[in-house]
């Protein structure tokens, strides 16, 4: 997979994680597992949302 495509997919995962966090219907662990992200990354996204 090209670097550009990889970066695009990672950005899409981040945006999806933020949308799911905003809904508040899944745990951070579920989001990390379902989107193949680290738990620490999901926690960072959650903190970013709280600061916004």
Residue pairs with C-beta under 8 A, 6 or more apart in sequence:
1 9
13 35
13 36
13 37
14 37
14 41
14 45
16 35
17 31
17 32
17 35
17 37
17 41
17 42
17 45
18 45
18 48
18 49
20 26
20 31
20 35
21 28
21 31
21 42
21 45
21 46
21 49
22 49
26 34
28 39
28 42
28 43
28 46
29 39
31 37
31 42
32 38
32 39
32 41
32 42
35 42
